[in-house]
Amino acid sequence: MADGGRKQITAAGKTLSDGITALEEDMSAQWINIQIMECEDVVGRTVTVFRQSDGTDQRYVLGNGRKVEANADGTFVIPESATELRVMDI
């Protein structure tokens, strides 16, 4: 490969170069941040949650692009770890 083997084809068929992950590209390419929320997990760590829109749909993600689920009571859950997040500041 002319680029030294540094490019990678993602599951979505996108080609990525050094330093850019598929999550980062997905987070910036199509989605616009419409709200940024500082949250806290159960042990007091601060976690930033972004509400994003692509013009049609909305989603909630962490700064690394991982999706989080919004609960009816205003909290969020990180699905992989079942960590609950409470909003501290918008």
Summary of the structure (lengths in Angstrom):
residues: 90
radius of gyration: 15.5
end to end distance: 46.1
largest distance: 52.2
contacts: 203
relative contact order: 0.18
helix: 9%
strand: 43%
